Amino acid sequence: MSQGKGACRRIRGPSRTNPNVIVDDLLTPCSPGDPAAIEMTWVDVPSDKLLEPVVCMSDMLRSQATTRPTVNAEDLNKVKKFTEDFGQEG
């Protein structure tokens, strides 16, 4: 989830404090369109209730194909100039 509003849904899974106990109140990120979605930010989710989704290679490849760079050529030129002027350690 991003820092803005996202969505989670309640799921059943192993307790975060005792994996031998199954609980019904864990939260996992979901699409806002999920019928069971609860609107919340990631900071609203108690750490002992978060069940991270399993991420597989196809998830990573799909993300890589749709994610745009956050650094442009001008930014890279500024870093290069800084390194030339001050060295890697600054």
DSSP file (Angstrom, degrees, kcal/mol; ACC not computed):
  #  RESIDUE AA STRUCTURE BP1 BP2  ACC     N-H-->O    O-->H-N    N-H-->O    O-->H-N    TCO  KAPPA ALPHA  PHI   PSI    X-CA   Y-CA   Z-CA
    1    1 A M              0   0    0      0, 0.0     5,-0.1     0, 0.0     4,-0.1   0.000 360.0 360.0 360.0 146.6    0.0    0.0    0.0
    2    2 A S        -     0   0    0      3,-0.1    40,-0.7     1,-0.1     4,-0.1  -0.227 360.0 -96.0 -83.1-177.8    1.1    3.5   -0.6
    3    3 A Q  S    S+     0   0    0     38,-0.1    40,-0.2    39,-0.1     3,-0.1   0.728 105.8  74.0 -74.7 -20.0    1.1    6.3    2.0
    4    4 A G  S    S-     0   0    0      1,-0.2    38,-0.4    37,-0.1     2,-0.1  -0.054 109.4 -52.6 -76.5-172.3   -2.3    7.5    0.7
    5    5 A K        +     0   0    0     36,-0.1    36,-0.2    -4,-0.1    -1,-0.2  -0.427  69.1 160.5 -65.7 135.9   -5.6    5.7    1.3
    6    6 A G  E     -A   40   0A   0     34,-2.2    34,-1.7    -2,-0.1     2,-0.4  -0.514  31.1-107.4-132.3-158.2   -5.4    2.1    0.3
    7    7 A A  E     -A   39   0A   0     23,-0.4    23,-2.2    32,-0.2     2,-0.3  -0.999  23.7-179.2-145.3 146.5   -7.5   -1.0    1.1
    8    8 A C  E     -AB  38  29A   0     30,-2.0    30,-3.1    -2,-0.4     2,-0.3  -0.917  12.5-150.5-132.9 161.7   -7.1   -4.1    3.2
    9    9 A R  E     - B   0  28A   0     19,-2.1    19,-1.9    -2,-0.3     2,-0.3  -0.973  25.2-108.2-131.8 152.6   -9.4   -7.1    3.8
   10   10 A R  E     + B   0  27A   0     26,-0.4     2,-0.3    -2,-0.3    17,-0.2  -0.577  43.2 175.6 -78.4 138.0   -9.7   -9.3    6.8
   11   11 A I  E     - B   0  26A   0     15,-2.4    15,-1.6    -2,-0.3     2,-0.4  -0.913  31.4-111.8-138.5 166.8   -8.4  -12.9    6.3
   12   12 A R  E     +     0   0A   0     -2,-0.3    12,-0.2    13,-0.1    10,-0.0  -0.821  55.6 121.1 -98.3 137.1   -7.9  -16.0    8.3
   13   13 A G  E     - B   0  23A   0     10,-2.3    10,-3.1    -2,-0.4    12,-0.2  -0.979  60.9 -44.9-175.7-178.0   -4.3  -17.1    8.9
   14   14 A P  E     - B   0  22A   0      0, 0.0     8,-0.2     0, 0.0     6,-0.1  -0.409  63.1-104.8 -68.9 138.5   -1.7  -18.0   11.5
   15   15 A S        -     0   0    0      6,-3.3     6,-0.1     3,-0.7    34,-0.1  -0.305  19.8-134.6 -58.3 142.4   -1.3  -15.6   14.4
   16   16 A R  S    S+     0   0    0     32,-0.6    -1,-0.1     1,-0.2    33,-0.1   0.772 106.5  41.8 -71.7 -25.4    1.7  -13.4   14.2
   17   17 A T  S    S+     0   0    0      1,-0.3    -1,-0.2    31,-0.2    -2,-0.1   0.716 131.1  20.9 -94.4 -23.0    2.6  -14.1   17.8
   18   18 A N    >   -     0   0    0      3,-0.2     3,-2.5     1,-0.1    -3,-0.7  -0.754  63.6-166.3-146.6  95.1    1.9  -17.8   17.8
   19   19 A P  T 3  S+     0   0    0      0, 0.0    -3,-0.1     0, 0.0    -1,-0.1   0.633  86.7  67.7 -60.1 -14.1    1.9  -19.5   14.3
   20   20 A N  T 3  S+     0   0    0     -6,-0.1     2,-0.5     2,-0.0     0, 0.0   0.583  90.8  74.9 -80.5  -8.8    0.2  -22.6   15.8
   21   21 A V  S <  S-     0   0    0     -3,-2.5    -6,-3.3    -6,-0.1     2,-0.5  -0.897  74.3-144.9-107.8 130.9   -3.0  -20.6   16.4
   22   22 A I  E     -B   14   0A   0     -2,-0.5     2,-0.3    -8,-0.2    -2,-0.0  -0.816  20.6-172.3 -95.3 131.4   -5.3  -19.6   13.5
   23   23 A V  E     -B   13   0A   0    -10,-3.1   -10,-2.3    -2,-0.5     3,-0.2  -0.832  24.9-148.5-121.7 159.9   -7.0  -16.2   13.8
   24   24 A D  E    S+     0   0A   0     -2,-0.3   -12,-0.1   -12,-0.2    -1,-0.0   0.272  83.2  72.7-108.5   8.8   -9.7  -14.5   11.7
   25   25 A D  E     +     0   0A   0    -12,-0.2   -13,-0.1   -15,-0.1    -1,-0.1   0.071  60.2 125.5-119.0  26.1   -8.6  -10.9   12.2
   26   26 A L  E     -B   11   0A   0    -15,-1.6   -15,-2.4    -3,-0.2     2,-0.4  -0.477  48.4-141.1 -78.9 157.4   -5.5  -10.5   10.0
   27   27 A L  E     -Bc  10  50A   0     22,-3.7    24,-3.0   -17,-0.2   -17,-0.2  -0.962  18.6-179.6-121.6 137.9   -5.4   -7.8    7.4
   28   28 A T  E     -B    9   0A   0    -19,-1.9   -19,-2.1    -2,-0.4    24,-0.1  -0.991  36.4 -99.1-134.1 143.8   -3.9   -8.1    3.9
   29   29 A P  E     +B    8   0A   0      0, 0.0     2,-0.3     0, 0.0   -21,-0.3  -0.275  50.4 166.2 -59.5 145.5   -3.6   -5.4    1.2
   30   30 A C        -     0   0    0    -23,-2.2   -23,-0.4     8,-0.1     8,-0.0  -0.919  41.8 -74.5-149.3 174.4   -6.3   -5.7   -1.6
   31   31 A S    >   -     0   0    0     -2,-0.3     3,-2.1     1,-0.1     6,-0.1  -0.492  38.5-124.6 -70.8 142.5   -7.8   -3.8   -4.4
   32   32 A P  T 3  S+     0   0    0      0, 0.0    -1,-0.1     0, 0.0     5,-0.1   0.758 112.6  61.6 -59.7 -21.3  -10.1   -1.0   -3.4
   33   33 A G  T 3  S+     0   0    0    -26,-0.1    -2,-0.0     3,-0.1   -26,-0.0   0.532  74.7 116.8 -81.6  -6.4  -12.7   -2.7   -5.6
   34   34 A D  S X  S-     0   0    0     -3,-2.1     3,-2.2     1,-0.2   -26,-0.1  -0.431  71.1-132.4 -61.9 130.9  -12.6   -5.9   -3.5
   35   35 A P  T 3  S+     0   0    0      0, 0.0    -1,-0.2     0, 0.0    -2,-0.0   0.778 108.1  46.7 -57.8 -25.8  -16.1   -6.4   -2.0
   36   36 A A  T 3  S+     0   0    0      2,-0.1   -26,-0.4   -26,-0.0   -28,-0.1   0.297  85.4 136.6 -97.5   9.4  -14.5   -7.0    1.4
   37   37 A A    <   -     0   0    0     -3,-2.2     2,-0.5   -28,-0.1   -28,-0.2  -0.280  38.7-160.4 -63.9 139.3  -12.1   -4.0    1.2
   38   38 A I  E     -A    8   0A   0    -30,-3.1   -30,-2.0     2,-0.0     2,-0.3  -0.990  22.9-126.1-117.1 120.7  -11.7   -1.8    4.2
   39   39 A E  E     +A    7   0A   0     -2,-0.5     2,-0.3   -32,-0.2   -32,-0.2  -0.523  53.9 128.1 -71.8 126.4  -10.3    1.7    3.4
   40   40 A M  E     -A    6   0A   0    -34,-1.7   -34,-2.2    -2,-0.3     2,-0.2  -0.973  53.2-111.8-165.8 162.8   -7.2    2.5    5.4
   41   41 A T    >   -     0   0    0     -2,-0.3     3,-1.3   -36,-0.2     4,-0.5  -0.581  39.7-105.0 -95.5 167.6   -3.6    3.6    5.1
   42   42 A W  G >  S+     0   0    0    -40,-0.7     3,-0.9   -38,-0.4   -39,-0.1   0.802 121.1  59.0 -64.4 -27.2   -0.7    1.3    5.9
   43   43 A V  G 3  S+     0   0    0      1,-0.2    -1,-0.3   -40,-0.2     4,-0.1   0.672  96.1  63.4 -76.3 -14.4   -0.1    3.1    9.2
   44   44 A D  G <  S+     0   0    0     -3,-1.3    -1,-0.2     2,-0.1    -2,-0.2   0.651  84.8  90.4 -78.0 -15.4   -3.7    2.2   10.3
   45   45 A V  S <  S-     0   0    0     -3,-0.9     5,-0.1    -4,-0.5     2,-0.1  -0.722  81.8-127.8 -88.1 117.9   -2.8   -1.5   10.2
   46   46 A P    >>  -     0   0    0      0, 0.0     3,-2.3     0, 0.0     4,-0.7  -0.411  18.9-126.8 -61.3 136.8   -1.5   -2.9   13.5
   47   47 A S  G >4 S+     0   0    0      1,-0.3     3,-0.6     2,-0.2    -2,-0.0   0.808 108.8  55.6 -59.2 -30.9    1.8   -4.7   12.9
   48   48 A D  G 34 S+     0   0    0      1,-0.2   -32,-0.6     3,-0.0    -1,-0.3   0.491 109.2  48.6 -81.6  -0.1    0.6   -7.8   14.6
   49   49 A K  G <4 S+     0   0    0     -3,-2.3   -22,-3.7   -34,-0.1     2,-0.5   0.457  85.0 106.0-112.5  -5.8   -2.4   -8.0   12.3
   50   50 A L  B <<  -c   27   0A   0     -4,-0.7     2,-0.6    -3,-0.6   -22,-0.2  -0.646  44.3-173.8 -82.2 124.7   -0.6   -7.5    8.9
   51   51 A L        -     0   0    0    -24,-3.0    -3,-0.0    -2,-0.5    -1,-0.0  -0.937  21.3-141.4-115.4 105.9   -0.3  -10.6    6.8
   52   52 A E        -     0   0    0     -2,-0.6     2,-0.1   -24,-0.1   -24,-0.1  -0.374  21.2-112.5 -67.0 140.8    1.9   -9.6    3.8
   53   53 A P        -     0   0    0      0, 0.0     2,-0.3     0, 0.0    -1,-0.1  -0.393  33.0-102.7 -70.9 152.3    0.8  -11.2    0.5
   54   54 A V        -     0   0    0     -2,-0.1     2,-0.5     1,-0.0     0, 0.0  -0.598  36.3-152.6 -72.7 132.9    3.0  -13.8   -1.1
   55   55 A V        -     0   0    0     -2,-0.3     2,-0.2    -3,-0.0    -3,-0.0  -0.941  13.7-172.7-112.4 128.0    5.0  -12.2   -4.0
   56   56 A C    >>  -     0   0    0     -2,-0.5     4,-1.7     1,-0.1     3,-0.6  -0.634  40.7 -95.8-114.3 174.6    6.1  -14.3   -6.9
   57   57 A M  H 3> S+     0   0    0      1,-0.3     4,-2.6     2,-0.2     5,-0.2   0.862 122.1  56.8 -59.6 -38.4    8.3  -13.7   -9.9
   58   58 A S  H 3> S+     0   0    0      1,-0.2     4,-2.3     2,-0.2    -1,-0.3   0.862 105.2  52.9 -64.5 -32.9    5.4  -13.0  -12.2
   59   59 A D  H <> S+     0   0    0     -3,-0.6     4,-2.3     2,-0.2    -1,-0.2   0.926 110.5  47.4 -63.0 -44.3    4.3  -10.2   -9.8
   60   60 A M  H  X S+     0   0    0     -4,-1.7     4,-2.6     2,-0.2    -2,-0.2   0.908 112.6  48.2 -64.4 -42.8    7.8   -8.7  -10.0
   61   61 A L  H  X S+     0   0    0     -4,-2.6     4,-2.0     2,-0.2    -1,-0.2   0.901 111.6  49.6 -66.5 -40.6    7.9   -8.9  -13.8
   62   62 A R  H  X S+     0   0    0     -4,-2.3     4,-1.1    -5,-0.2    -1,-0.2   0.911 112.7  48.2 -63.5 -41.8    4.5   -7.3  -14.1
   63   63 A S  H >X S+     0   0    0     -4,-2.3     4,-1.5     1,-0.2     3,-0.5   0.918 110.2  51.1 -64.0 -43.9    5.5   -4.5  -11.7
   64   64 A Q  H 3< S+     0   0    0     -4,-2.6    -1,-0.2     1,-0.2    -2,-0.2   0.868 108.9  52.2 -62.0 -36.3    8.8   -4.0  -13.6
   65   65 A A  H 3< S+     0   0    0     -4,-2.0    -1,-0.2     1,-0.2    -2,-0.2   0.753 118.3  35.3 -72.7 -23.7    6.8   -3.7  -16.9
   66   66 A T  H << S+     0   0    0     -4,-1.1     2,-0.5    -3,-0.5    -1,-0.2   0.490  93.7  97.2-111.3  -4.5    4.4   -1.1  -15.6
   67   67 A T     <  -     0   0    0     -4,-1.5     3,-0.1    -3,-0.1    -4,-0.0  -0.740  62.0-145.2 -92.0 130.3    6.6    1.0  -13.3
   68   68 A R        -     0   0    0     -2,-0.5    -2,-0.1     1,-0.1    -3,-0.0  -0.633  28.5 -96.7 -90.4 150.9    8.1    4.2  -14.6
   69   69 A P        -     0   0    0      0, 0.0    -1,-0.1     0, 0.0     3,-0.0  -0.304  21.9-157.8 -62.7 147.7   11.5    5.5  -13.6
   70   70 A T  S    S+     0   0    0      1,-0.1     2,-0.4    -3,-0.1    -2,-0.0   0.437  77.8  65.3-103.7  -3.2   11.6    8.1  -10.8
   71   71 A V  S    S-     0   0    0      4,-0.0     2,-0.2     3,-0.0    -1,-0.1  -0.973  70.5-161.0-120.0 132.4   15.1    9.4  -11.9
   72   72 A N     >  -     0   0    0     -2,-0.4     4,-1.9     1,-0.1     3,-0.2  -0.533  36.7 -95.3-107.4 177.5   15.6   11.1  -15.2
   73   73 A A  H  > S+     0   0    0      1,-0.2     4,-2.2     2,-0.2     5,-0.2   0.855 122.7  56.3 -60.8 -36.9   18.7   11.8  -17.3
   74   74 A E  H  > S+     0   0    0      1,-0.2     4,-1.9     2,-0.2    -1,-0.2   0.910 106.6  50.1 -62.9 -41.8   19.1   15.3  -15.8
   75   75 A D  H  > S+     0   0    0      1,-0.2     4,-2.0    -3,-0.2    -1,-0.2   0.917 110.1  50.3 -61.1 -43.5   19.2   13.8  -12.3
   76   76 A L  H  X S+     0   0    0     -4,-1.9     4,-2.4     1,-0.2    -1,-0.2   0.874 107.8  53.4 -64.4 -37.0   21.8   11.3  -13.3
   77   77 A N  H  X S+     0   0    0     -4,-2.2     4,-2.6     2,-0.2    -1,-0.2   0.883 106.9  52.4 -64.7 -37.5   23.9   14.1  -14.8
   78   78 A K  H  X S+     0   0    0     -4,-1.9     4,-2.5     2,-0.2    -2,-0.2   0.906 110.5  47.5 -64.1 -41.5   23.8   16.1  -11.5
   79   79 A V  H  X S+     0   0    0     -4,-2.0     4,-2.5     2,-0.2    -2,-0.2   0.914 111.7  50.6 -65.5 -42.2   25.0   13.0   -9.6
   80   80 A K  H  X S+     0   0    0     -4,-2.4     4,-2.4     2,-0.2    -2,-0.2   0.929 111.8  47.3 -61.4 -45.4   27.8   12.5  -12.1
   81   81 A K  H  X S+     0   0    0     -4,-2.6     4,-2.5     2,-0.2    -2,-0.2   0.916 111.4  51.1 -63.0 -43.3   28.9   16.1  -11.9
   82   82 A F  H  X S+     0   0    0     -4,-2.5     4,-3.1     1,-0.2     5,-0.4   0.923 111.0  48.6 -59.0 -45.1   28.8   16.0   -8.1
   83   83 A T  H  X S+     0   0    0     -4,-2.5     4,-2.2     1,-0.2    -1,-0.2   0.898 111.8  49.1 -63.7 -40.6   30.9   12.8   -8.1
   84   84 A E  H  < S+     0   0    0     -4,-2.4    -1,-0.2    -5,-0.2    -2,-0.2   0.893 118.0  40.9 -64.6 -38.7   33.4   14.4  -10.5
   85   85 A D  H  < S+     0   0    0     -4,-2.5    -2,-0.2    -5,-0.2    -1,-0.2   0.878 135.3  13.5 -76.9 -39.3   33.6   17.6   -8.3
   86   86 A F  H  < S-     0   0    0     -4,-3.1     4,-0.2     1,-0.2    -3,-0.2   0.487 100.2-119.1-121.0  -6.4   33.7   16.0   -4.9
   87   87 A G    ><  -     0   0    0     -4,-2.2     3,-0.8    -5,-0.4    -1,-0.2  -0.135  45.9 -63.9  83.9 171.8   34.4   12.2   -5.3
   88   88 A Q  T 3  S+     0   0    0      1,-0.2    -1,-0.2     2,-0.1    -4,-0.1   0.833 134.5  48.9 -66.3 -32.9   32.1    9.4   -4.3
   89   89 A E  T 3         0   0    0     -3,-0.2    -1,-0.2    -6,-0.1    -2,-0.1   0.567 360.0 360.0 -86.2  -8.1   32.3   10.1   -0.6
   90   90 A G    <         0   0    0     -3,-0.8    -3,-0.2    -4,-0.2    -2,-0.1   0.478 360.0 360.0  78.2 360.0   31.5   13.9   -1.0
